Amino acid sequence: MPVPLFDTHTPLAPLRAEILARIAEVVEDSRFILGPNVGAFEAELAAYCGARHAIGVANGTDAITIALMALGVGPGDEVVVPSFTFYASAEAIGPTGATPVFCDVDPDTFCVTADTVRAALTPATKAVIAVHLFGNVAPIAEIEALGVPVLEDAAQAAGSRSPAGRPGALGAAATFSFFPSKNLGCFGDGGAITTNDDRVAEMARMLRFHGSHDKVTYEHIGFNSRLDEIQAAVLRVQLPHLEGWADGRRAAGEHYRAAGLGELVTLPRPVAGADPAWHLYVIRDPRIELVAKALAAAGHGQKAYYRRPVHLQPAMARYAHGLSLPGTEEAASTHLAIPMSPVLSAEQAAEVTQTVRAATS
Ligand SMILES: *Cc1c(COP(=O)(O)O)cnc(C)c1O
């Protein structure tokens, strides 16, 4: 049986009636912007992450831009960001007026390290964006020890854990995306910023609403970027299930391991101490095109997400002059996402592994 790349439908099926009832309540209540569900979801998300504040915004890209501005990033500043990530991690620096400076990743974890960040620091560095890529958890404390504030891009890491706490509570601030395919997804676009810093939270709250907190006085040039009340209602039904879904993702990774996939290709390695809720399960191999072809022929889901890393994208050419990022190039040329979801079974993992075995032997 073909195994899909991800399955957002099955985990949500038992919640459908409750979600529809909550949406109907919002329609009845007729408060569609910054109503009671947004406020309640913000409190619930903050509690889940172990952060003091959460601020709902329109999407995960705006979340990064607004968080950077709330951290004081502006024109003339540099922001260090990995090149091996979704394009938005770097694109979101643009509206702040700061300059992206690309750093490398460890191809075994797909995350930045203190060493790769250190190599990109200059006196103009104002912040570092550490991406918890594929659900792994970047070593935030080690990077902050370099003396720069870290913004966690946790778009792919809802439900992950580390000894220091959850993504969302590890750095100066963190950002989430609730794009439907993420570990916690709504029924459209949505995002959030979390932080333990009262002033960063206050600034982010103003910036998402045109730079104002009273809708009368406008103190900053901000954005119209709010989490919709309907999306917040949908997310409130789902959040209590995130931990169970994350456990399902962890179990799916174990299924691949038990099936022997690690003897055939390189499996993603959790950062020391981290307990990732794998958003995507990404293997590496020098013969990856062969593996991709075999999986596709068997009808299994597979996708190379970042074959062309961000610093080699046309829009970023001016920031990539003479840049050499060997870990990024290694990850970009050898990675492949294979099926992963909270409900991926041992049988499905064995089927995918069998296809990889046939392709690599
Ligand atoms: C999805 C994603 C984003 C952007 O989130 P949107 O809600 O789609 O704007 C940013 N960074 C990473 C790593 C992502 O995966």
The ligand as an SDF file (V2000), in Angstrom:
LIG
                    3D

 15 15  0  0  0  0  0  0  0  0999 V2000
    6.4970   27.1930    7.3620 C   0  0  0  0  0  0  0  0  0  0  0  0
    7.7390   27.8730    7.7860 C   0  0  0  0  0  0  0  0  0  0  0  0
    7.8340   29.2650    7.9040 C   0  0  0  0  0  0  0  0  0  0  0  0
    6.7740   30.2080    7.4210 C   0  0  0  0  0  0  0  0  0  0  0  0
    5.5030   29.9940    7.9340 O   0  0  0  0  0  0  0  0  0  0  0  0
    4.2200   30.5230    7.1390 P   0  0  0  0  0  0  0  0  0  0  0  0
    3.1220   30.3680    8.1380 O   0  0  0  0  0  0  0  0  0  0  0  0
    4.0360   29.6570    5.9520 O   0  0  0  0  0  0  0  0  0  0  0  0
    4.4470   31.9450    6.7790 O   0  0  0  0  0  0  0  0  0  0  0  0
    9.0080   29.8070    8.3810 C   0  0  0  0  0  0  0  0  0  0  0  0
   10.0510   29.0320    8.7220 N   0  0  0  0  0  0  0  0  0  0  0  0
   10.0100   27.6900    8.6010 C   0  0  0  0  0  0  0  0  0  0  0  0
   11.1990   26.8850    8.9960 C   0  0  0  0  0  0  0  0  0  0  0  0
    8.8650   27.0600    8.1160 C   0  0  0  0  0  0  0  0  0  0  0  0
    8.8460   25.7380    7.9760 O   0  0  0  0  0  0  0  0  0  0  0  0
  1  2  1  0
  2  3  1  0
  2 14  2  0
  3  4  1  0
  3 10  2  0
  4  5  1  0
  5  6  1  0
  6  7  2  0
  6  8  1  0
  6  9  1  0
 10 11  1  0
 11 12  2  0
 12 13  1  0
 12 14  1  0
 14 15  1  0
M  END
$$$$
